[in-house]
Amino acid sequence: MFIALDYAKFTILGGEQAMEQFSYLAVLGVIAICAIGVNFAFALKISQFWRTFLKVDLTILVIYVAWDVWAVSKGSWRFDPSQIIGIFIPGHLPIEELLFFILVPLMTVLCYLSLIRITGMNNHKKDSRDLL
């Protein structure tokens, strides 16, 4: 099944804007929906590792956002203005990019935990401090 966006015009606050500006947010929305679905489908206990995840993700977030700001300032990287909503964080990065660096690592961790749960690879580690 494929998800397609209809880029038809619609009205926001009295003005017309193309649906295309929500492309990046739509991709992030699909990732977020998948993360929520994986969490419930495999009965993962996210609440047990939120602090650890946030500490690690914040570290990664600082590094990647700094790299992104540098790449954008040098002209090596850019964001298509027609596919973002136009809200920027300092360094002229779209808010969608910040959300990307939060949601994608979260989805990666959830997929990893799900694979451990599915394969039973964690069964032999009774005394470990693993997340499951």
Secondary structure, 3 states (H helix, E strand, C coil): CCCCCCCCEEEECCEEEEHHHHHHHHHHHHHHHHHHHHHHHCCCCHHHCHHHHHHHHHHHHHHHHHHHHHHHHHCCCCCCHHHCCCCEECCCEEHHHHHHHHHHHHHHHHHHHHHHHHHCCCCCCCCCCCCC
